[in-house]
Amino acid sequence: MNINYAKMDNTFDEIYALLVTNYLFPGFADSMKKWESPDWKNEDDTFSLEVTRAQNSHIGYTNNVMAKYLGQFQNQIPPKILQSFRGWTCFKDGKLLAISDSKGLVDGARHIYFLLDHLDNKLKKLNASHFTSCCHNYLFEFSEGCFSDYDKQQLSDGIQKLSSSYPRTFDKIIASAYDNVLYFLSDGTCFEDNVPTQEFTRLAILYRKSSNWQKGTSYSEIRKHLLK
């Protein structure tokens, strides 16, 4: 399947995250409705799911803006785009072949820093007055890198430390890196699983196209419509 990642928006991310969470915890999505603060919740406020991409603005710009020019000739790309881009580009036969958000080496643990930084921001949000705190609150984070054993320990320690600093915490923090998924309890206990990324990507695209996903849209109702 040919996937244009530049066309995937926040709603796609939220649908994909819900599908993966439902795979890890069967039945989780059945009563979920699209929401705002959190991104998903059920009618009686028993469960919620908040979703975030653990990256900085430059990585987001690289993925969402620069990626759409892959395969195009240099003269088809606005000069100001190339001039202002702080990353690395590779042209072959006049076409943009590859891009990177960095021109050199990066800290191998930066994805862990991003995950913990976004967790801290989401914990602040969870404890804010405008956020609908449910009985069980889950956080799903898209990671910018894979996990070594050392990464898992660093993430576990960081989650435990951050969670202990707030009155309300996330029951489960899910970190997704391609087909590898980690999920943590607030005390840092870690579990690991593998998911069929291609299949969930295909389904998330299908669900995304099927609805505007306005506030209150039921996941189950859209699923029933697609299964007809």
N, C-alpha and C positions, 0 to 999 in steps of 0.2 A: 504493500500500500504506500502510495506517494503522499507524504504528509507535509503540508506547509506550516511549519511551526510558527511563522510570523503571524498567521491568522488566528492563532489560539489566544483567547482572551481570559480575563479573570473568571468568567462564568465557566468556561471550559475547565480551568484548573479546579474549580469548586466541584464540578460534576465528577471529574476524574478522581478527586480526593474522596468523594462520597462512595464511588464504586469500589475503590481499593479498601476503604474502611469497612464497607459491607462484606468484602471478601475475607477480611481478617476477623470480623465479628458478624457472622451471618444474621441477617434480619435487622441490622442496624438502620438501613436506609428505608425500611418499609413504611414508616410513618413520618418520614422527614419532609419538611417543606422548605422551599427557598426562603431565606430571611436576610436581614441585615443586622450585624452585631448581635448574634453570630451569623455566619453565612448559611447555616442549616440548623433547624431545630424542629422538634415535634410539637404537637398541639398542646400537650399537658406539661411542657417544659421539663421533661424527664432527661432527654439527651440533646446535646448540641454539638456542632462541629464548626470550628473556625479554621480557615485555610490561608496559608501564606507561602510565597516564594522567598526563601532565605537567600537573598542576594542584595547587592547594592545597585544604585541607579545606573551605573556604567555597564554592569553586566546585563541588566534589563534592557538598556539601550542597544547593546550588542546583539542580544537575542531577538528583540522585537523590531528594531529598525534596520540594522545592518543585514540581518538574515534574509530580508526580503529581496536584497539585491544579488544574492548568490546566483551565479550562472549568467549574469548580465555583463555586457561589454562595458568597459570603463566609461566610454562616452555616453552611456545610458544612465549613469549614476550622477546625481547632482554634485557638482564640484564641492559645494559647501559641506556635504555629507562626509566626503573623504577627507577634506581639510580639517574638519573638527573632530574626527574620530581619533580617539587616543589609543586604540588598540592596534592590532597587526592585521594586514591584508595580504593575500597571495593571489596574484593574477597570473593566468596562463593562457597564452594565445589571445590576450586582450580581455579575457573574461575573469570575473571574480570567482576564484576557485575555493578559497577558504578564508575564514576570519577567526580572530581570537581577541578576547577582551584585553589581553596583555601583550606587550612587545617582548617580554622576557619571562623569566621564572617568577612564580608567585609562591607565597607561603602555602605549604602543603596542608596546613590546618585551617585555611581561611574559611572553608565551608563549615567547619565546626564553630568558628567565631560568628559567622552569619546566622547559623541555626540558634545559637544561644542568645544573640542580640535580638533576633526576631521573637524568640520565646519571651524575653524580658519585656519587649514592647506589647506582646499579646497578653501577658500577665497583668500589665498595667491596664490594658483595655478590659480584661475580664473583671477587674476590680473597680472599674469606673461605673458611675451611676447609669449611664445610657445603655450599658451592655446587659442583655438578658442572660443572667446567670441561671443555668439549669441545674438539676440535681447531679447530672454527670456531664462534664464539659470535656470535649476532646479537641486537640489541636493537631492539624496536619501541616507539615512543612515539606516543601520541595527542596531537596538539597542540591548544591552545586557540585558535589563530589561524592565519591564512594567512600566506604568506611573500612578502615583497618581496625584491628583489635584495639590499638592505642586510641584511635578516634572514638570508638565506642565507649571506652573508659572515660575519656575526656568529656564526652557528651553526657554520660551518666552522672559524673561528678557535678558538672555544670547545672544540669536539670535539678538535681537534689538541692544544690545551693540556692538557686534562684527560686525554686518552689517554696522553700522554707522561709522566704522573705515576704510572702504575700498571704493574706487571710484566705483568699480563694485561689485554688490551683486547678490545673487541668488533670483530670483523672488519667488520661493517656495522651502522650505526645508522640505522634507518628512522624518519622523522618523517612522520606522516600528518595532513593537514589536509583533511578531506572528500575530494574526488576528486583532490586534488593530493598527491603523495607525493615526498618527497626521501629519498635514501639516500646515506650518507656512508661513506667508508673511515676508518679510524682516523687517517690523515694529513690528514683534512679534505676530501679530494677529494669533490665533490658530483655526484650524478646526479639526474635528475628524470623523473617519469612521471605519467600520469593513470590512474586506475583507475575502474571502474564501481561506484561506491559503493552505489547502490541494489541492484544484483544481489548484491554481497557481503554486504550487510546482510540481504537475504532468505535467502541461503544460510546465513549465520551463525545466524540465528534457527532455521532448519530443523535444522541440526546440533546446536544447543544443546538443542532439545526432544527430540532422538533418544536422548540418553544422559545419565547422571549425570556422565560424564567423570571417573571416579575415576582415581587414579594408575595408569598403565600402559595406559590405554585407547588403542587404536590408531586413528589418524585414518583410515587406509586401510580398516580393517574397518568402521567406521561408514559410510564412503562407499559401500562395497560393499552394505551393508544398505539404504541409502537409494536406491541405483540399481536395486534388485530390482523 
